[in-house]
Amino acid sequence: MLHVQPIDSFDLAGLEPYRTMRRTLEHRQQGIFVAEGEKVVRRLLKTDFTVVSVLLAEEWFQSFEPLLKSRPETITAFVAAKEVIEELTGFSMYQGVLAVGKVPAPLSLETILNGSAKPNLFAAVDGLTSAENLGVLVRNCAAFGVQALIVGETSSSPYLRRAVRGSMGTIFKLPMVETANLARTLREMSGRQIRCVAAHPHTDRRLLTEVNLTKDCCLVFGSEGFGISPDVLAACDEAVAIPMQTGVDSLNVGSAAAVFLYEVSRQRGGGLARK
């Protein structure tokens, strides 16, 4: 059921998440997230995620109305001029299309492992605090068939607004496990014969092109400034570097993830659809 609400006051019930987009901790405690952008919101509305409301510039409402009416839950559509939306949110916006959704119930590692086809391909992040980089990494994972992303205790939530936007909505398709102890989780995966491979530029041991990635594996990526923490690195089965020209220290984590994941796909015979 769709309820259309023109914005005649910023105090309207239901507008609070849009007024508080910088208060990410509050949103996390409430179990909600904000999706931003026409494509991202449209992709959210096509999932089975619970959608609470949308906030639309007037020129967008007509094109979104059929999709909103097709949803099973009651959704409030707040509609206003783009300038009003920017005043409400405190952000300058290219499109003026936002939505509030509910973060899905957490998945356990056991559930993920039992439901994933062989050979397994997982990814994990340690200390990744940039929401933009995390969003790009999520998009790469979805593009290359990662079965689940393991998010360590020192990483940002993948449901931050900028992460959701950076993922272009692919976060809605990628199963997620948030762990309170990434090193312990990786050791558990190793115990199940899932090889944990650290993307670690400062290693003299092995290059990516020398490693067999055709069997069950979990690729582990570290933070922008400090890489993978010692405890997490010690929990990995091996550390692997991307072969690069002398004088280049490392790649952005999103770029590194794309290189690693493409190498997995290449070794496994491709299997990705041509467009």
FENSUL-V125586 format. One record per backbone hydrogen bond with DSSP energy under -0.5 kcal/mol. CO is the residue of the C=O (numbers start at 0). NH is the residue of the N-H. If there is no record, write none. Layout:
co->[CO | CO]
nh->[NH | NH]
This chain:
co->[0 | 1 | 2 | 4 | 5 | 8 | 11 | 14 | 14 | 15 | 17 | 19 | 21 | 22 | 23 | 24 | 25 | 26 | 26 | 27 | 30 | 32 | 34 | 36 | 37 | 38 | 39 | 40 | 41 | 42 | 43 | 48 | 49 | 51 | 52 | 53 | 54 | 55 | 56 | 56 | 57 | 57 | 59 | 60 | 61 | 63 | 64 | 65 | 67 | 72 | 74 | 74 | 75 | 75 | 76 | 77 | 78 | 79 | 80 | 80 | 81 | 82 | 83 | 84 | 85 | 90 | 95 | 96 | 97 | 98 | 98 | 99 | 99 | 100 | 107 | 108 | 109 | 110 | 111 | 112 | 119 | 120 | 120 | 121 | 122 | 123 | 124 | 126 | 127 | 128 | 129 | 130 | 131 | 132 | 133 | 134 | 135 | 136 | 137 | 138 | 139 | 140 | 141 | 147 | 148 | 148 | 149 | 149 | 150 | 151 | 156 | 159 | 160 | 161 | 162 | 163 | 164 | 166 | 168 | 169 | 169 | 172 | 174 | 175 | 176 | 176 | 180 | 181 | 182 | 183 | 184 | 185 | 186 | 187 | 188 | 188 | 189 | 192 | 194 | 194 | 195 | 195 | 195 | 196 | 197 | 197 | 200 | 205 | 206 | 207 | 210 | 215 | 216 | 217 | 218 | 218 | 219 | 220 | 222 | 226 | 228 | 229 | 230 | 231 | 232 | 237 | 238 | 239 | 240 | 244 | 246 | 251 | 252 | 253 | 254 | 255 | 256 | 257 | 258 | 259 | 260 | 261 | 262 | 263 | 264 | 265 | 268]
nh->[74 | 3 | 76 | 78 | 7 | 11 | 14 | 17 | 18 | 19 | 20 | 22 | 23 | 26 | 27 | 28 | 29 | 30 | 31 | 30 | 102 | 100 | 98 | 40 | 41 | 42 | 43 | 44 | 45 | 45 | 46 | 50 | 101 | 75 | 99 | 77 | 97 | 79 | 59 | 60 | 60 | 61 | 63 | 64 | 65 | 67 | 68 | 69 | 70 | 74 | 2 | 76 | 53 | 77 | 4 | 55 | 6 | 57 | 83 | 84 | 85 | 86 | 87 | 88 | 89 | 92 | 56 | 36 | 54 | 34 | 100 | 51 | 52 | 32 | 111 | 112 | 113 | 114 | 115 | 115 | 216 | 146 | 147 | 218 | 149 | 220 | 151 | 128 | 155 | 130 | 133 | 134 | 135 | 136 | 137 | 138 | 139 | 140 | 141 | 142 | 143 | 145 | 144 | 122 | 150 | 176 | 124 | 151 | 178 | 154 | 159 | 163 | 164 | 165 | 166 | 168 | 167 | 169 | 171 | 172 | 173 | 174 | 148 | 106 | 150 | 178 | 184 | 185 | 186 | 187 | 188 | 189 | 190 | 191 | 191 | 193 | 192 | 194 | 196 | 217 | 197 | 236 | 237 | 219 | 199 | 239 | 202 | 240 | 209 | 210 | 212 | 194 | 121 | 196 | 123 | 220 | 198 | 125 | 226 | 222 | 232 | 233 | 234 | 235 | 235 | 197 | 205 | 199 | 207 | 247 | 248 | 255 | 256 | 257 | 258 | 259 | 260 | 261 | 262 | 263 | 264 | 265 | 266 | 267 | 269 | 268 | 270]
